Amino acid sequence: MAGGATSVEAVKERAAVRAAIKKEFQKQITNPHRHGSAEGGVLFDPAVQRFMSMRATRFDHFKPTPRSSLLGIVMIAVPIFGYGWWMKTSRDDFEAKCRTGQVAYADRDFKFA
């Protein structure tokens, strides 16, 4: 089990290095005196730059596929039409009950008016 012990130590060491890098990045990025100390500018992080570039150009590289089209329909059109159908059927049921006398005039709360 000597191999297992070294891998646990390696994981802990990588976690410590990662935590130190995070701490240094937060220290540099939140330093209020950075602009007054002739450093100026911004702290450049290539990973953040790639992420921001990806977000800015995501629609330039988007290819519509059947899957993305189906997802768009399911996530946008189905809820809208489903909610409209539910509103219409509940309104029709309420109106039918009112017309047949199942709901007395005094008991109506006029929630659909």
FENFEN-V683750 format. One record per residue. N is the residue number from 1. RES is the residue in three letters. PHI is phi in whole degrees, -180 to 180 (NA if undefined). PSI is psi as a letter, one per 40 degrees, with the letter a starting at -180 (999 if undefined). NEAR is the number of other C-alpha atoms within 10 Angstrom. Layout:
N;RES;PHI;PSI;NEAR + N;RES;PHI;PSI;NEAR
//
This chain:
1;MET;NA;e;5 + 2;ALA;-67;d;6 + 3;GLY;-66;d;7 + 4;GLY;-68;d;9 + 5;ALA;-67;d;9 + 6;THR;-71;d;11 + 7;SER;-69;d;11 + 8;VAL;-66;d;11 + 9;GLU;-65;d;11 + 10;ALA;-65;d;12 + 11;VAL;-63;d;11 + 12;LYS;-64;d;12 + 13;GLU;-66;d;12 + 14;ARG;-63;d;12 + 15;ALA;-65;d;12 + 16;ALA;-67;d;12 + 17;VAL;-64;d;12 + 18;ARG;-62;d;12 + 19;ALA;-65;d;12 + 20;ALA;-66;d;12 + 21;ILE;-65;d;12 + 22;LYS;-60;d;12 + 23;LYS;-63;d;12 + 24;GLU;-66;d;11 + 25;PHE;-63;d;14 + 26;GLN;-61;d;11 + 27;LYS;-64;d;11 + 28;GLN;-72;d;14 + 29;ILE;-73;d;13 + 30;THR;-103;e;9 + 31;ASN;-74;h;10 + 32;PRO;-73;e;10 + 33;HIS;-99;e;11 + 34;ARG;-61;d;15 + 35;HIS;-74;d;11 + 36;GLY;-87;e;8 + 37;SER;-105;f;8 + 38;ALA;69;e;8 + 39;GLU;-75;d;10 + 40;GLY;56;a;10 + 41;GLY;64;a;8 + 42;VAL;-123;i;10 + 43;LEU;-85;h;11 + 44;PHE;-90;h;9 + 45;ASP;-124;h;9 + 46;PRO;-59;d;9 + 47;ALA;-67;d;9 + 48;VAL;-66;d;10 + 49;GLN;-64;d;11 + 50;ARG;-62;d;11 + 51;PHE;-64;d;10 + 52;MET;-66;d;12 + 53;SER;-65;d;11 + 54;MET;-63;d;13 + 55;ARG;-68;d;10 + 56;ALA;-74;d;10 + 57;THR;-117;f;10 + 58;ARG;-64;d;10 + 59;PHE;-82;e;9 + 60;ASP;-70;d;8 + 61;HIS;-110;e;8 + 62;PHE;-78;h;9 + 63;LYS;-116;h;8 + 64;PRO;-68;h;8 + 65;THR;-125;i;9 + 66;PRO;-57;d;9 + 67;ARG;-66;d;9 + 68;SER;-68;d;12 + 69;SER;-66;d;11 + 70;LEU;-64;d;11 + 71;LEU;-62;d;12 + 72;GLY;-63;d;12 + 73;ILE;-65;d;12 + 74;VAL;-66;d;12 + 75;MET;-84;d;11 + 76;ILE;-114;d;11 + 77;ALA;-72;d;11 + 78;VAL;-61;d;12 + 79;PRO;-62;d;12 + 80;ILE;-66;d;12 + 81;PHE;-68;d;11 + 82;GLY;-64;d;11 + 83;TYR;-66;d;11 + 84;GLY;-64;d;12 + 85;TRP;-63;d;12 + 86;TRP;-63;d;12 + 87;MET;-64;d;13 + 88;LYS;-66;d;12 + 89;THR;-67;d;12 + 90;SER;-68;d;13 + 91;ARG;-67;d;14 + 92;ASP;-64;d;12 + 93;ASP;-63;d;12 + 94;PHE;-64;d;15 + 95;GLU;-67;d;14 + 96;ALA;-65;d;13 + 97;LYS;-66;d;13 + 98;CYS;-67;d;14 + 99;ARG;-69;d;11 + 100;THR;-90;e;9 + 101;GLY;86;e;10 + 102;GLN;-74;d;10 + 103;VAL;-118;h;14 + 104;ALA;-70;i;11 + 105;TYR;-60;d;10 + 106;ALA;-69;d;6 + 107;ASP;-88;e;7 + 108;ARG;-76;h;11 + 109;ASP;-99;e;8 + 110;PHE;54;f;7 + 111;LYS;-74;e;6 + 112;PHE;-103;e;10 + 113;ALA;-75;999;4
//
